[in-house]
Amino acid sequence: MNRIKEVLEEKGIKQTWLAEQLGKSYNMVNAYVQNRQQPRLEVLYEIARILDVEVKDLLIEIKKNEHNGY
């Protein structure tokens, strides 16, 4: 899971602009934003560079929970 959608909203950036900067289709970026598909690590680093954030700011931390074992 990622926070790309939240970071774009925080910065007032449109998905179409990010798609242009990445050289990816709008549909691909939309799949990342909607968490239907996760970007490769190299792409995640490129997104972080473009958005001027740390890679960790694009990720949702999953904490270990005693009840579900994750």
MOUR-V986676 format. One record per residue. RES is the residue in one letter. PSI is psi in degrees with one decimal (none if undefined). Layout:
RES,PSI
RES,PSI
//
This chain:
M,144.6
N,168.6
R,24.1
I,-43.1
K,-47.7
E,-42.7
V,-41.2
L,-45.0
E,-42.5
E,-37.2
K,-3.8
G,34.9
I,137.9
K,150.1
Q,-35.0
T,-39.8
W,-45.0
L,-41.7
A,-43.6
E,-44.8
Q,-36.1
L,-19.6
G,30.5
K,162.6
S,156.5
Y,-40.2
N,-38.6
M,-47.4
V,-40.3
N,-37.1
A,-38.3
Y,-48.3
V,-37.7
Q,3.1
N,28.2
R,-25.6
Q,143.8
Q,137.3
P,150.5
R,158.1
L,-41.2
E,-39.7
V,-39.1
L,-42.4
Y,-38.1
E,-41.4
I,-44.7
A,-42.1
R,-46.9
I,-41.7
L,-3.1
D,50.3
V,168.4
E,149.8
V,-41.1
K,-25.8
D,-15.5
L,-5.3
L,149.4
I,121.0
E,130.6
I,115.2
K,145.0
K,132.1
N,129.8
E,-31.1
H,-37.4
N,-3.1
G,5.4
Y,none
//
